[in-house]
């Protein structure tokens, strides 16, 4: 074991081979199933890219129609899952409610299908879960706010339906386009902590639901998927304390205290721009700022935070920085951001779990022991 170097956090250590995606730093591209993710986000709808990630090819119009039908037909929730959403303690983080509901959903699969690790069975379970996620996320939120359960509208598309269930209103075209782009930008990103966690869990040949539950637990963390809500919180805090006039000072003070600014930095990109943040910041934020009375003032704060982070730390925003702000401008409540994020990532997670189990090698690394040895019981139990 001595000749294998210990790398904390497995930084830059390859641990799997994959045909799903890669972060091409040299060309500043996120390559998903051979395509540039930003091109996909600009040109296609979320469900088209979901199909590509899951099936490793773009859908024909007929494929897409069948996929939409599948998603619509499976979007309803078993009654006990609805009851679980109702029963969740009001202080429980929404993402934890969703994680628990995914766990319960596993109980409604045929046991033989649940334990089948074949690509066909994983795809079937995965699509069923993908279909239900927006219904679960939106209604977990609605029920805790006393808004009453809202079933998906079969006349609406996948993203539209999620927004409809969240807000109770049919979203306009720009809102749908912005959230489609956010969700496509979030659909797959090689091997972040949550995807790695899912693959580690899947490598025991346990079921897809268990691997997704583990990934959701990982996603919740503030260093990972929880950053979009944290980033928006910071903008609002700065706004409350004086806005643009104090933004630079507040960021510098926080940095001086050693605090992390949510929505900045990335383990792989380090001091390079994140192309997802570039697209979302440029394409959507300016078009949406006037949607809320405090939008323009917050946008000023947004830009000052961005400039200060670049000047002080050489760090660019990651995707979570514009995502939090766009959701805020669209009136989406901040306790839902993380859950929408993991919903968007589901096709990537399903593809990785499927890929892992189709060509499996159990993850079982080693640890460098630094504890004591040779302790004896004699005397200590006197
Ligand atoms: N705010 C302030 N400083 C940050 C920072 C941030 N968001 N991200 C990195 N840094 C600093 C570190 O303090 C360190 O500075 P130093 O060299 O002066 O000590 C340097 O950048 C390198 O950081 P490191 O801890 O090695 O980076 P990492 O690879 O472990 O961190 C993240 C990657 C994502 C965990 C980190 O950037 C972070 O915490 N970001 C905020 C959370 C976030 O937005 N997560 C979503 C990621 S998509």
Boltz pocket constraint, residues with backbone or C-beta under 6 A from the ligand:
constraints:
  - pocket:
      binder: B
      contacts: [[A, 222], [A, 223], [A, 224], [A, 225], [A, 227], [A, 255], [A, 259], [A, 260], [A, 261], [A, 262], [A, 263], [A, 264], [A, 265], [A, 266], [A, 267], [A, 268], [A, 313], [A, 315], [A, 318], [A, 319], [A, 320]]
      max_distance: 6.0
